[in-house]
Amino acid sequence: MIDLLIAGGGPAGLATAIHGALAGLEVVVVEPRPTPIDKACGEGLMPGGVRRLLDLGVPVAGQPFRGIRYVDGVSGLQAEGLFRTGPGLGTRRTVLQAALAERAAQLGVRVLHQRVDQVRQDVHRVSAAGLTARYLVAADGLHSPVRRGLGLTAPLTPRRPARYGLRRHYAVAPWSDLVEVHWSARCEAYVTPLAPDRIGVALLTTDQAPFDVQLTGFPLLAARLAADAGTTVRGAGPLRQGARVRVAGRVLFVGDAAGYVDALTGEGLTLAVTAAAELVRCVRAGRPQGYEQAWRDLSRNYRALTTSLLWARHQPRLAHRIVPAAARLPRVFTRAVNLLA
């Protein structure tokens, strides 16, 4: 019998598959889309994520960056926090997913190009997509159909405005070896070096307006990008998605499907790869229910810092003070950057 049937062949699903195969489990991934899979993403791996991928035998090509720089989108005021444990890596989402897929194939993981629809389970097994397994791992993204089908999506807080992500690439040489986060009144722009001749710009915003319209809120950044029209814009959202639990009988959730606060801290990919290791550890030990607490423990810093920043972002009297505060308190800012690194 299949040990782990994984719904979703993105980074979270493939990282789980690799961990499972390395642990000696029989793993099958179900993914309807062909490799490489692209999506709206900031495309920055924090140092911890880079290390965890290397531990899995997954070398990823990209552009290293040394830390995070906050920039006021109008005045240009800056604050920098450098990593203490090695560089992060800017890498195309397609490059990352292809590298994970190649490693999974090397380990004998089967990938079936079909879709998980209805899930059935009892105390001994779970069935989906015409297959039966000991456990199903839902790694099917932000708006997880498995989570929704099982009634496990938590209701959102109505007073919190929905946030959306937009991403575009530019054929522009990186002007910094840091990821820059430009702040405006209602939006952030994340500039990630991806190659010697390419950067990615991701906007996180509450406004449902075209990319170019929102970019005008960052005149200094827009001036740097004026030489290139950029690629097609990809979008995602609403970003905040709650999950009632991470373990529901023989179904376990990982990656964005396990619940998501926001992309503000850039920690999503690292959290997904780290959680994948914990999920496999708990399953292999015969204690799948232990994954719920493990997920809560390893995501605590991410959830606390992201929630706090979002709260400040939505306070009219505080939002414009985030960059000045980081500039005035460089040690505190550096500590916060390294809390998630």
N, C-alpha and C positions, 0 to 999 in steps of 0.2 A: 504494500500500500504506500501511496505517496505520503511523506511526512509533512511537508509544507506545500500547500497549493497557494501561490501568490497571485493575487489580482492586481496587476499593474506592473509594467516594465520600465518605469522611470527610475531615478536614482535610489529612492527608498526601497522599491521592490527588488531591484537588482542587488543592492547592498545586502538586503535580507537573504536573498538567494545565495550570494557568495558566502556569507557567514554560515548559512545552513549547510552548504556543500562542504565547506572546510571542517564543519563539525560532524561530517559523516551522515548527514540526513539526505533523504531522497527529496529533491526539490523540483517543482514544475512551476513555471511562470506563465500566466495567461495575459496576453497583451494584444489588442486588435491592431495597434498602429505599428508600422514598420520602423526599424531603427535607421537613422537616429531620430529621436523624438524631441521636438522643440517646444518651448512654452515661454511665456513672459517670466523673466527671472533676472535678478540683479547680477547673477553669474560670478559672484565672488565667494570663494571658499575661505573660511577663516583658518588659521594655522592648525587648530585641532582637527578640522575636517581633512586637511591635506595629510596630516600624519595618519589618520585612521584609514584613508584610502591606500596609502603606501603599505600599511600593515596588512591590508587585504590583497596586496600584489597588484594594485591598480595605479600605474603611473599615468598622470594626466598632464597633457601639454597645456601651456598657458603663460601668463605674464605675472611674475611675482609682485606682491605689494607689501610694504613694510608696516602699514598701519592705517588709521582712519583720520581723515581731516574733515572737521565741520567748517562750513563756510556760510556766512551770511550772504544770501543771494543778491542783495543790492549793494551793501557797503563793502563787501569783500573781507570783513573781519574773519579771522581764522583761529581754529584751535586744533592741535594735533595730538593724537595718542598713538605711540608706536608699540608694536607687539614686542613682548619679551621672550617669546618661545619660538621664534622663527617666523618666516613670511607666510602670508596668505597667498592665494592664487586666483587670478582672474582667468576664467576659462569658459568658453562657449558651452552652453547647456548641451548642445548636440555632441560636442567633443567628450564631455563628461559621460553622457549616457552611452555613447559608443564604446568608450573605454571600459565601463562597467559591463556592458553586454559582451564584449570580447573576453573579459576575465571569467564571467559566468559560463560562457561556452567552453572555455578551456577546462573548467571544472566539471563539465558534463551536465550542466543545467539545461533542461529542455524548455524551450519557449514556444508556446502554442498561440497562433494568431487567431484568437477568438475572444469572445466577451463573456465576462461573468455577469449573469443576470440574477436569477433566483437562487437563494442560498437555503439549503436545508441541513439541519444538524440534529444529532441525538447525543447521548452521553459518550458514544464511542467514536463517532466520525462526523464529517461534514461533506456535503456534496454541492458542487457548483460547476457550471459549464460542462456537464456530462462527466465529471470526474469525481472521485471520492478520495478523501485524504484524512489524515489524523487532525490536521489543523488548516484553517484558511487564514492567510494574512491579507488583510485589505490594505493595499498600498495604492489605492486608486484615486488619490489626489484630493484637492481642496474641497470639492463638492462630491465626495465619495458616494457613488451609487450604492455600494454595499452598506455603508453607514446609514444612508437614507432609507434603504430598503428594510433594514432591521429596526427602524424607528429610533436610532441612537443619536441623531443630530440634535444638539441642545438649542433651545430658542435663544436668539440674540437679544441683547439689552437694547430696547428701542431708542433710548436717549443717546446712544453712541452713534455718530454718523458712520455710514459705511465707507470703507476705503477701497481704492482700486489701484492696480499696478499697470503701468504702460512701459514697454521697453522698445528701444530702437538702437541699432548699431550705426556708428559713424566711422568712415575711413579717415580718421584723424589720429596722428601720433599722440600717445599719452604725454601729457605735460607734467605728470607727477607719478611717483612710485607709491602713492597712497590712494586708497579709495576716498573720493571726495563726496561729502554729503552736503549739498547746497540746500539751504532753508529759505522758504518764502512764507508768506502769510498763511497759505492754505495747502502747501505742497512741499515735498522734498524731491530733490533730483540726485540720484546716485550715479556717480561717474566711476566706472571700473575699467582699469587698463586690461585689455584682452590679448593684445599682440603689439609688436613694435609699430604697427600702422593701423591699429583699430582700438576703439573704446566702445563700451556699452553705456547707455544712459537710461536709467530706469526712473520713472516718476511714480511716487506714491501720493495719492491725492483723494480728497473727498469730492472733488468736482468731476462731473461727467462731461468733459470738454475735450476737443482734439489735442493731441500731443503738442502741436506747434503753438496752439493758443496758450497752453499751460506753460510752455517753455518761456514765453515772454515775461513771466514772473521772475526769471533769472537772467537779467540783462547781461551780466558779466559772462555767464556760461554760454548764453545764446551767441554772443560775439565770437567765442572760441569755436563754435560749431558752424558758423555761417559759411565756411568754405565747402561744406559737404551737405548734400540733401538728406543723407541718412537712408536707412533701409526701411522696409515695411514695419509698421508698428504692430506689436503684439500686446494683448491686454489680458488681465485676469482680475477676478473679484466677484463679489465682495470678499475681501481678504479674511476678515474675522469669521472663523467657523468653529463652533463648539461641538465637542463629542461628549456624550454622557459618560462613557467608559472607554477604556482601551482594550478590555477583554470582555467578550460576551459569549460565554460557553466555549466553543472551540474556534471562535473567530477573534483574531487579534488585529489591532490597527497600528499602522506605522506611517511615518512621514506626515504630510499635511492631512491625511485622512484621520489621524489620531487627534486632531484639533489644532487650530492655528490662531495665533493672536494677531500678528502683523509682521511684515517684512522689514520693519524699521531698523532692527539691529543686525540684519544680514545673517542670522544664525540658522535658518531653516535647513540648509543642506547638511551642516555639521550635526544638528540635532537628529536628523533622519538617519544618518549613518551610525551615530552612536546608539540610538534607540534600536536599530536593527540588531546590533550585537547583543543588547540586553534581551530582546525578544527571543532570539535563538538560544541564548543561555538558559532562560527560564523554561523554554519548551524542552530542551535537551535534558534539563534536570528533572523533568516531570512535574514542574510547578508553574504552569502557564499563568495562573492567577497572580503570581508574584510580579509579572510584568507591569501590572497597573501601578504598583508603588514604585517600581524601578523607573518607569516613565516619568512619574511625578517628581522623583528625586532628581533625575538628570536634566529635566526641563525647568526646574525651579528658578534658576537664575535668569534664564531666557524669559520666562513668563513674568517674573517680577520686574525686571528692567524694562521690558517692552511695554508692559501695562503702565508703568510709571511714566515713561516717555510719552506714551499716547495720551495719558491724562493731561500732562503738561501741554502737549501740542494742542489740545482742544480747549485750553483755558485762554481766552483772549488776552488776559493780562500777563500770561507767562510765556506764550508761544514765541514771542519775539525776543525773549531773554535767554533762550536755550543756548545759542552760540556765544553770546557775551559771558554767560555763566561758565561755559566750558573753557573759554579763553582766560577767565580770571582764576580758574581753579584747575590748572593743567595736571596736577597730580591726581586729583579726583577723576578727571576725564580719562586719563591714562589707565587708572585703576578700573574704571567702568569698561573701557575697551578690552582690557585683558581679562575681565571677568568672564567674557564669552569666547575668548580666543582659544 
